[in-house]
Amino acid sequence: KALKKMFPSDQSITDAKLATPNELSVIESQGDLGQIWWVPLSWAMTMVRKSKEKKTVSSDQKILIAALMEFQSKLEKVDTYDHVVFPPVYRQVVTFAVYIYFSLSLIGEQELVKTPDILPYFPVFLILKFIFFFGWLEVAEAIENPFGDDEDDFQICHLVSRHIWAIGKNIQQFPGPPE
């Protein structure tokens, strides 16, 4: 979702020089742009294989292909996180159960003994439980969508912007293989 805001249209992708209009049309002919992220990786693998024929890369192309395959497997792992969705009812039921538990515990853990000590009137252990349970509940809500827009989430847009900048600098510094 965060990247949809960063790149709302195909034009924004071409303006950022991540793909040419021709490349985008080929990718979109294969399917939804967000679902076929592997197409440029297959193009990169094809280019590495062809580089051996053109003799622009030495015979160590297996290392490049292995690195591309490792990168692809890591992207697939991240992509699986998008498909595992916690049902909203689950979070609502857990939140409801925690609130009911502490509402009933507030009444149930009070001492009925008439002593001058403050501990029977001030439920110390219940307050500690409250802090821990609600802390865990906040953490569970924060990790529900780790790639979102909240301040607790990964700053995906910042990471993508930084990597685009670094790749651009790299490309400007090293124009490519000799022709």
Secondary structure by P-SEA (a helix, b strand, c coil): cccccccccaaaaaaaccccaaaaaaaaaacccccccaaaaaaaaaaaaaaaaaccccccaaaaaaaaaaaaaaaaaaaaaaaccccaaaaaaaaaaaaaaaaaaaaaacccccccccccccaaaaaaaaaaaaaaaaaaaaacccccccccccaaaaaaaaaaaaaaaaaaacccccc
